[in-house]
Amino acid sequence: MKGRKPTSKEEAHIKLVVGLGCIVCLLDGIHTPCEVHHTDGKTKPGAHFWILGLCYYHHRGGADCQEYTSRHPHKAAFEDRYDTEENLMDWTLRLLGLKEDD
């Protein structure tokens, strides 16, 4: 991973997010292994807390087709289809018990 090395607290958070699996698949009732998607780069302080778990297909599979839309390189289509990264992060934090429902 290019960027700043995660702190021990960030590393623990990354493990929690990875344990959830892909947030897009999970919200559709399916558990799939995931990769870490950084929503605001990898070098800023706290950058490793601003992450989503996305499976290969939803993260960097590269397609925008009937079966799925990949975040890279199709951010706008991804967000139109699944929700904004901010809302998906809210779901992630709620599922981890790190944020209460509004």
C-alpha contacts under 8 A as a table, 3 or more apart, distances in Angstrom:
res1	aa1	res2	aa2	distance
2	K	42	K	7.23
3	G	41	G	7.98
3	G	42	K	4.88
3	G	43	T	5.00
4	R	42	K	6.05
4	R	43	T	4.85
4	R	44	K	7.73
6	P	9	K	7.79
6	P	10	E	5.40
6	P	11	E	5.67
6	P	48	H	6.29
7	T	10	E	5.05
7	T	11	E	6.03
8	S	11	E	4.98
8	S	12	A	6.23
9	K	12	A	5.14
9	K	13	H	6.32
10	E	13	H	4.98
10	E	14	I	6.11
10	E	46	G	7.37
10	E	48	H	5.53
10	E	49	F	5.94
11	E	14	I	5.01
11	E	15	K	6.32
11	E	48	H	7.67
12	A	15	K	5.20
12	A	16	L	6.50
13	H	16	L	5.12
13	H	17	V	6.34
13	H	48	H	7.85
13	H	49	F	6.55
14	I	17	V	5.18
14	I	18	V	6.09
14	I	36	V	7.59
14	I	48	H	7.06
14	I	49	F	7.29
14	I	51	I	7.72
15	K	18	V	5.11
15	K	19	G	6.03
16	L	19	G	5.04
16	L	20	L	6.63
16	L	96	L	7.32
17	V	20	L	5.31
17	V	21	G	6.88
17	V	36	V	7.97
17	V	51	I	7.82
17	V	52	L	6.94
17	V	53	G	5.89
17	V	92	T	7.31
17	V	96	L	7.73
18	V	21	G	5.30
18	V	22	C	7.80
18	V	33	P	7.39
18	V	34	C	6.04
18	V	35	E	7.00
18	V	36	V	7.03
18	V	53	G	5.81
19	G	33	P	7.98
20	L	23	I	7.26
20	L	26	L	7.88
20	L	31	H	7.70
20	L	53	G	7.37
20	L	96	L	7.96
21	G	25	C	7.93
21	G	26	L	7.04
21	G	31	H	6.01
21	G	32	T	5.29
21	G	33	P	4.78
21	G	34	C	4.90
21	G	53	G	5.78
21	G	54	L	6.94
21	G	55	C	7.28
22	C	25	C	5.37
22	C	26	L	5.97
22	C	31	H	6.89
22	C	32	T	5.70
22	C	33	P	6.24
22	C	34	C	4.99
22	C	35	E	7.68
22	C	52	L	7.76
22	C	53	G	4.74
22	C	54	L	4.13
22	C	55	C	5.06
23	I	26	L	4.89
23	I	27	L	6.07
23	I	52	L	7.07
23	I	53	G	5.79
23	I	54	L	6.13
23	I	88	L	6.98
23	I	91	W	7.84
23	I	92	T	6.69
24	V	27	L	5.38
24	V	28	D	6.56
24	V	54	L	6.91
24	V	58	H	7.48
24	V	82	Y	6.92
24	V	88	L	7.79
25	C	28	D	5.02
25	C	29	G	6.43
25	C	30	I	5.13
25	C	31	H	6.26
25	C	32	T	6.66
25	C	55	C	7.92
26	L	29	G	4.95
26	L	30	I	4.88
26	L	31	H	5.32
26	L	32	T	7.45
27	L	30	I	7.35
32	T	55	C	6.55
33	P	54	L	7.93
33	P	55	C	5.96
34	C	53	G	5.30
34	C	54	L	4.85
34	C	55	C	4.08
34	C	56	Y	6.70
35	E	53	G	5.60
35	E	54	L	5.35
35	E	55	C	5.68
35	E	56	Y	6.61
35	E	59	H	7.34
36	V	51	I	6.35
36	V	52	L	5.90
36	V	53	G	4.98
36	V	54	L	6.38
37	H	51	I	5.36
37	H	52	L	5.07
37	H	53	G	6.11
37	H	54	L	6.51
37	H	59	H	6.94
38	H	41	G	5.67
38	H	42	K	6.51
38	H	47	A	7.23
38	H	48	H	6.88
38	H	50	W	6.02
38	H	51	I	4.48
38	H	52	L	6.57
39	T	50	W	5.77
39	T	51	I	5.64
39	T	52	L	7.23
39	T	85	E	7.05
40	D	47	A	6.53
40	D	50	W	6.61
41	G	44	K	6.94
41	G	47	A	6.41
42	K	47	A	5.34
42	K	48	H	6.60
43	T	47	A	6.27
44	K	47	A	5.14
46	G	49	F	5.57
46	G	50	W	7.25
47	A	50	W	5.45
47	A	51	I	7.73
48	H	51	I	6.17
50	W	89	M	7.62
51	I	89	M	7.15
52	L	85	E	7.84
52	L	88	L	7.39
52	L	89	M	6.18
52	L	92	T	7.24
54	L	57	Y	7.79
54	L	58	H	5.66
54	L	59	H	5.21
55	C	58	H	5.37
55	C	59	H	5.81
56	Y	59	H	5.10
56	Y	60	R	5.66
56	Y	61	G	5.65
57	Y	60	R	5.96
57	Y	61	G	4.24
57	Y	62	G	7.42
57	Y	63	A	7.79
57	Y	68	Y	7.09
57	Y	69	T	7.46
57	Y	70	S	5.82
58	H	61	G	6.39
58	H	68	Y	6.81
58	H	69	T	6.03
58	H	70	S	4.26
58	H	71	R	5.82
59	H	70	S	5.30
59	H	71	R	4.98
59	H	72	H	6.07
60	R	70	S	5.64
60	R	71	R	6.20
60	R	72	H	4.89
60	R	73	P	7.30
61	G	70	S	5.56
61	G	72	H	7.30
62	G	69	T	7.68
62	G	70	S	5.39
62	G	71	R	7.67
62	G	72	H	5.94
62	G	73	P	6.15
62	G	74	H	7.56
63	A	68	Y	6.99
63	A	69	T	5.63
63	A	70	S	5.50
63	A	74	H	7.83
64	D	68	Y	6.13
64	D	69	T	4.21
64	D	70	S	6.17
64	D	74	H	6.97
64	D	77	A	7.42
65	C	68	Y	5.58
65	C	69	T	6.10
66	Q	69	T	7.85
69	T	74	H	7.09
69	T	77	A	6.93
69	T	78	F	5.45
69	T	81	R	7.50
70	S	73	P	6.79
70	S	74	H	5.99
70	S	75	K	7.62
70	S	78	F	6.20
71	R	74	H	5.17
71	R	75	K	4.93
71	R	77	A	8.00
71	R	78	F	5.43
72	H	75	K	6.29
74	H	77	A	5.42
74	H	78	F	5.85
75	K	78	F	4.99
75	K	79	E	6.11
76	A	79	E	5.24
76	A	80	D	6.09
77	A	80	D	4.96
77	A	81	R	6.06
78	F	81	R	5.23
78	F	82	Y	5.96
78	F	83	D	7.38
79	E	82	Y	5.27
79	E	83	D	4.55
79	E	84	T	4.75
79	E	85	E	6.96
80	D	83	D	5.99
80	D	84	T	7.51
83	D	87	N	6.39
83	D	88	L	6.57
84	T	87	N	5.24
84	T	88	L	6.21
85	E	88	L	5.00
85	E	89	M	6.00
86	E	89	M	5.06
86	E	90	D	6.29
87	N	90	D	4.92
87	N	91	W	6.31
88	L	91	W	5.04
88	L	92	T	6.20
89	M	92	T	4.90
89	M	93	L	6.18
90	D	93	L	5.19
90	D	94	R	6.15
90	D	99	K	7.47
91	W	94	R	5.10
91	W	95	L	6.08
92	T	95	L	5.22
92	T	96	L	6.23
93	L	96	L	5.06
93	L	97	G	6.17
93	L	98	L	4.98
93	L	99	K	5.37
94	R	97	G	4.96
94	R	98	L	5.74
94	R	99	K	4.79
94	R	100	E	6.07
94	R	101	D	6.88
95	L	98	L	7.59
96	L	99	K	7.75
97	G	100	E	7.05
